[in-house]
Amino acid sequence: MPVTPAPAATIDPRSGSVNAFVPQQLLANAVAITDTGNHDPTTDAGFLYADCTELGGPKVVFVNSTLNAAMTIQLFVSSNKTSFQLVGTAVAVASGPTPLWIDQNTSGMAQLGQPYPYIGFQVKSSAGAPSSGAISVTLFARSA
């Protein structure tokens, strides 16, 4: 069963101020993957994109995977909801019960701090097809 993320707080190391992040949208809800293909908002109905036009500031993503194969996740962005492109580099998600927080400081994900109007994620296996489990991806944004 997927873990439901709660609001998160981080402390800015430069200013010492607390940043509260609240869930904005579930981008993948316990999607079972059983192949090595690409899974993203353009190829799989289980993966959604988020409309970030009203969200300012950096984003944080919570990934919860119970897939029994290692996966990668990469940021998928668009300025118009019709033409998406991959940016940054893929981030590894280990096999098994794996909760993972990703932010703009995660290697390959600096673009999470950019004001893209629409974002989603591409997930694919990096070590053979999973035979069990699922993956969920939740977008968080800084609270006002």
C-alpha positions as CSV (number, residue, x, y, z in Angstrom):
1,M,0.0,0.0,0.0
2,P,1.5,3.4,-1.0
3,V,2.6,5.7,1.7
4,T,0.6,9.0,1.8
5,P,3.1,11.9,2.3
6,A,2.3,14.5,4.9
7,P,3.2,18.2,4.5
8,A,6.9,18.6,4.8
9,A,9.1,21.3,6.2
10,T,12.7,22.2,5.4
11,I,15.1,24.8,6.8
12,D,16.8,27.1,4.4
13,P,20.6,26.8,5.3
14,R,21.3,30.3,4.2
15,S,18.6,32.2,6.0
16,G,17.5,29.7,8.7
17,S,13.9,30.2,7.7
18,V,11.4,27.3,7.6
19,N,9.9,26.4,4.2
20,A,6.6,24.5,4.4
21,F,5.7,22.3,1.5
22,V,2.1,21.1,1.0
23,P,0.8,18.4,-1.4
24,Q,-0.4,19.9,-4.7
25,Q,-1.2,17.0,-7.0
26,L,-0.8,13.2,-7.2
27,L,1.0,12.6,-10.5
28,A,1.0,8.8,-10.3
29,N,-1.2,6.8,-8.0
30,A,0.0,3.3,-7.3
31,V,0.8,2.6,-10.9
32,A,1.9,-1.0,-11.5
33,I,4.7,-1.2,-14.1
34,T,5.6,-4.6,-15.6
35,D,7.9,-3.7,-18.5
36,T,11.0,-1.7,-19.3
37,G,9.3,0.9,-21.4
38,N,8.9,4.6,-20.7
39,H,6.0,5.7,-18.5
40,D,5.0,9.3,-18.6
41,P,1.9,11.6,-19.2
42,T,2.2,11.1,-23.0
43,T,2.4,7.3,-22.9
44,D,0.5,6.1,-19.8
45,A,-2.9,7.1,-18.5
46,G,-1.7,6.4,-15.0
47,F,0.8,9.3,-15.1
48,L,-0.4,12.9,-15.0
49,Y,1.1,16.3,-15.4
50,A,0.7,19.2,-13.0
51,D,-0.5,22.7,-14.0
52,C,2.1,24.8,-12.1
53,T,1.0,28.1,-13.5
54,E,-0.3,29.2,-10.1
55,L,2.6,27.7,-8.1
56,G,5.5,29.9,-7.4
57,G,8.9,28.9,-6.1
58,P,10.6,25.5,-5.9
59,K,8.8,22.2,-6.0
60,V,9.4,19.0,-4.0
61,V,8.4,15.5,-5.2
62,F,7.7,12.5,-3.0
63,V,8.2,9.2,-4.8
64,N,7.0,6.0,-3.2
65,S,7.9,2.8,-5.0
66,T,7.2,-0.8,-4.0
67,L,8.3,-2.1,-7.4
68,N,10.6,-5.1,-7.2
69,A,13.0,-3.6,-9.8
70,A,15.2,-0.5,-9.7
71,M,13.7,2.4,-11.6
72,T,14.7,5.9,-12.8
73,I,12.6,9.0,-12.7
74,Q,13.2,12.1,-14.8
75,L,11.5,15.5,-15.0
76,F,9.2,16.0,-18.0
77,V,8.2,19.6,-18.7
78,S,6.0,21.6,-21.1
79,S,5.1,25.2,-21.8
80,N,1.9,24.4,-23.5
81,K,0.5,21.0,-22.4
82,T,1.1,19.5,-25.8
83,S,4.8,19.3,-26.4
84,F,6.8,17.8,-23.5
85,Q,10.5,17.3,-23.1
86,L,12.8,15.6,-20.7
87,V,15.1,17.9,-18.7
88,G,17.9,17.2,-16.3
89,T,19.1,13.7,-15.7
90,A,17.3,10.6,-14.3
91,V,17.4,9.9,-10.6
92,A,17.7,6.3,-9.4
93,V,14.9,4.8,-7.3
94,A,15.9,1.6,-5.6
95,S,13.8,-1.6,-5.7
96,G,11.6,-2.6,-2.9
97,P,9.8,-0.3,-0.4
98,T,11.5,3.0,-1.3
99,P,10.2,6.4,-0.2
100,L,12.3,9.1,-1.8
101,W,12.1,12.9,-1.6
102,I,13.4,14.8,-4.6
103,D,14.0,18.6,-4.8
104,Q,16.0,21.1,-6.8
105,N,19.2,20.1,-4.9
106,T,18.9,16.5,-6.0
107,S,21.5,15.8,-8.7
108,G,19.8,16.0,-12.1
109,M,16.7,17.8,-10.8
110,A,17.8,21.5,-10.6
111,Q,15.0,22.3,-13.0
112,L,12.4,21.7,-10.2
113,G,13.3,25.2,-9.1
114,Q,12.3,26.7,-12.5
115,P,8.9,28.1,-13.3
116,Y,7.8,25.5,-15.9
117,P,4.0,25.8,-16.5
118,Y,3.4,22.1,-16.7
119,I,5.5,19.3,-15.2
120,G,5.3,15.5,-15.0
121,F,7.7,12.7,-14.7
122,Q,9.0,9.8,-16.8
123,V,9.6,6.6,-15.0
124,K,11.3,3.5,-16.5
125,S,13.0,0.4,-15.3
126,S,16.8,0.5,-15.0
127,A,17.2,-3.2,-14.2
128,G,14.7,-5.5,-15.9
129,A,10.9,-5.5,-15.8
130,P,9.3,-5.4,-12.4
131,S,6.9,-8.3,-11.6
132,S,5.2,-6.8,-8.6
133,G,4.6,-3.5,-6.8
134,A,3.6,0.0,-7.9
135,I,4.9,3.6,-7.9
136,S,3.3,6.8,-6.7
137,V,4.5,10.3,-7.3
138,T,3.2,13.4,-5.4
139,L,4.1,17.0,-6.2
140,F,4.6,19.4,-3.4
141,A,5.0,23.2,-3.6
142,R,6.0,25.8,-1.1
143,S,3.1,27.1,0.9
144,A,2.4,30.8,0.7
